[in-house]
Amino acid sequence: MKVEKEVKKEKELFVGVGNCVVKKFNPSMEELYSLMGWELKEDSKEPVYTKDDVEVKYSEDGEEKTTTANQVYVNVVVEEVKSKKRFILKFTLTNHDRTNKDGSKNQYISQLAKTSWVDLESNLPDWFKTLTTTDYYDKSNTQTFPLTYRKAKIGEENLYDFLAKWLDINTFNAANSIFLEDQKAFWQGNMKELNSLVGDYENSEIMLLFGVKTDKDDDTKQYQDISSKFFCQGKFMKNFRNLQKNNFEGLEKDRKLYNLNKFVKDSQDSENGYKNFTVLEEFQPYVEGMSPLDSKEVILTESGADY
């Protein structure tokens, strides 16, 4: 008898910052399997990108309330430029106005993907409501343009920030607007409007933060993760490579690299930064032992830590 034992292939995981291009928003089953190089099987099912009657808890006038709303899941197939490996970046949006914990403030979002938290619309700052430009050759020549804005839905901030960074929109041009024209279609899971941009921006790159997520109940299970909160325009990737070699020394002082500095600083913030394991280096394979969670000794000695 001769039987070859099948060896289960370990799933490759990646960490770090990778420059990526967008291939598709919410692909069909056949598109998804083709893009990802997966084998299409008889029991393969069409992905579901919407969900109705999702319970939403919110506060209003200090009182906690519950309602229902529909959700839309935006799955973006991206390709890391150097490795040509493909991944799925996921966003979840809920069709309900976003408020803070006690309901005293609403989040607003503008056509330039900027956000602001206020108790009343009348208290929105001028920098959010208007755009003032100055002529490069004549500093005395300034113009102020009104901007479109509205209350933000739950999850919109991250998606619109991603789109703004991917498209690298000029935030000093009031003619630009990141708002989708057909909101009704979007909330039904129709990504036709976004997919129409892929062809025109097929070479547009965006920096994404890859990490490894460890199961809270079983630290032997680890999964690939991509942050749906922290992004940077791909044109800054060369600067990132050079600066990370010296621990980003001098980055804060370079005003031209404001967006890169914000990406680095925000993602590493101890309170609101990226929570899963990663390295602030260029995209690379995850190697066992990189994360403190790989060490049982560390887990045992860090009593009280929330893993």
ChimeraX attribute file (.defattr): number of C-alpha atoms within 10 A of each C-alpha:
attribute: neighborCount
match mode: 1-to-1
recipient: residues
	/A:1	2
	/A:2	4
	/A:3	5
	/A:4	5
	/A:5	6
	/A:6	6
	/A:7	6
	/A:8	6
	/A:9	6
	/A:10	6
	/A:11	8
	/A:12	10
	/A:13	18
	/A:14	21
	/A:15	25
	/A:16	21
	/A:17	26
	/A:18	24
	/A:19	25
	/A:20	26
	/A:21	24
	/A:22	25
	/A:23	20
	/A:24	24
	/A:25	23
	/A:26	23
	/A:27	21
	/A:28	15
	/A:29	15
	/A:30	15
	/A:31	12
	/A:32	19
	/A:33	15
	/A:34	13
	/A:35	17
	/A:36	15
	/A:37	10
	/A:38	10
	/A:39	10
	/A:40	13
	/A:41	8
	/A:42	6
	/A:43	6
	/A:44	11
	/A:45	11
	/A:46	11
	/A:47	13
	/A:48	12
	/A:49	18
	/A:50	18
	/A:51	15
	/A:52	13
	/A:53	10
	/A:54	13
	/A:55	13
	/A:56	15
	/A:57	12
	/A:58	19
	/A:59	16
	/A:60	14
	/A:61	9
	/A:62	11
	/A:63	9
	/A:64	12
	/A:65	11
	/A:66	9
	/A:67	11
	/A:68	14
	/A:69	13
	/A:70	17
	/A:71	23
	/A:72	21
	/A:73	18
	/A:74	22
	/A:75	19
	/A:76	18
	/A:77	21
	/A:78	24
	/A:79	22
	/A:80	20
	/A:81	15
	/A:82	10
	/A:83	12
	/A:84	11
	/A:85	11
	/A:86	18
	/A:87	21
	/A:88	21
	/A:89	18
	/A:90	17
	/A:91	18
	/A:92	17
	/A:93	19
	/A:94	23
	/A:95	19
	/A:96	19
	/A:97	16
	/A:98	21
	/A:99	22
	/A:100	15
	/A:101	13
	/A:102	13
	/A:103	17
	/A:104	15
	/A:105	19
	/A:106	19
	/A:107	20
	/A:108	23
	/A:109	23
	/A:110	22
	/A:111	22
	/A:112	25
	/A:113	23
	/A:114	17
	/A:115	18
	/A:116	18
	/A:117	20
	/A:118	16
	/A:119	14
	/A:120	10
	/A:121	15
	/A:122	7
	/A:123	10
	/A:124	15
	/A:125	12
	/A:126	11
	/A:127	11
	/A:128	19
	/A:129	17
	/A:130	16
	/A:131	17
	/A:132	14
	/A:133	15
	/A:134	13
	/A:135	10
	/A:136	9
	/A:137	7
	/A:138	8
	/A:139	9
	/A:140	9
	/A:141	10
	/A:142	11
	/A:143	10
	/A:144	11
	/A:145	13
	/A:146	13
	/A:147	18
	/A:148	15
	/A:149	18
	/A:150	13
	/A:151	19
	/A:152	21
	/A:153	18
	/A:154	18
	/A:155	20
	/A:156	20
	/A:157	20
	/A:158	19
	/A:159	17
	/A:160	20
	/A:161	21
	/A:162	23
	/A:163	17
	/A:164	23
	/A:165	21
	/A:166	22
	/A:167	19
	/A:168	16
	/A:169	16
	/A:170	13
	/A:171	15
	/A:172	12
	/A:173	13
	/A:174	18
	/A:175	11
	/A:176	13
	/A:177	18
	/A:178	15
	/A:179	16
	/A:180	13
	/A:181	10
	/A:182	12
	/A:183	12
	/A:184	10
	/A:185	13
	/A:186	17
	/A:187	19
	/A:188	16
	/A:189	18
	/A:190	19
	/A:191	18
	/A:192	13
	/A:193	15
	/A:194	14
	/A:195	18
	/A:196	12
	/A:197	13
	/A:198	17
	/A:199	12
	/A:200	10
	/A:201	15
	/A:202	12
	/A:203	14
	/A:204	19
	/A:205	26
	/A:206	29
	/A:207	27
	/A:208	27
	/A:209	28
	/A:210	29
	/A:211	24
	/A:212	20
	/A:213	18
	/A:214	20
	/A:215	12
	/A:216	11
	/A:217	8
	/A:218	8
	/A:219	14
	/A:220	10
	/A:221	10
	/A:222	14
	/A:223	13
	/A:224	18
	/A:225	22
	/A:226	23
	/A:227	18
	/A:228	19
	/A:229	19
	/A:230	19
	/A:231	26
	/A:232	26
	/A:233	23
	/A:234	22
	/A:235	16
	/A:236	16
	/A:237	19
	/A:238	10
	/A:239	13
	/A:240	23
	/A:241	15
	/A:242	11
	/A:243	15
	/A:244	15
	/A:245	10
	/A:246	9
	/A:247	12
	/A:248	16
	/A:249	10
	/A:250	10
	/A:251	19
	/A:252	15
	/A:253	10
	/A:254	10
	/A:255	10
	/A:256	10
	/A:257	15
	/A:258	12
	/A:259	15
	/A:260	24
	/A:261	20
	/A:262	16
	/A:263	20
	/A:264	20
	/A:265	13
	/A:266	17
	/A:267	20
	/A:268	15
	/A:269	11
	/A:270	10
	/A:271	9
	/A:272	9
	/A:273	15
	/A:274	20
	/A:275	15
	/A:276	17
	/A:277	18
	/A:278	22
	/A:279	18
	/A:280	18
	/A:281	17
	/A:282	16
	/A:283	22
	/A:284	15
	/A:285	10
	/A:286	20
	/A:287	12
	/A:288	11
	/A:289	9
	/A:290	13
	/A:291	15
	/A:292	12
	/A:293	16
	/A:294	15
	/A:295	12
	/A:296	10
	/A:297	10
	/A:298	11
	/A:299	16
	/A:300	10
	/A:301	9
	/A:302	10
	/A:303	8
	/A:304	8
	/A:305	8
	/A:306	7
	/A:307	12
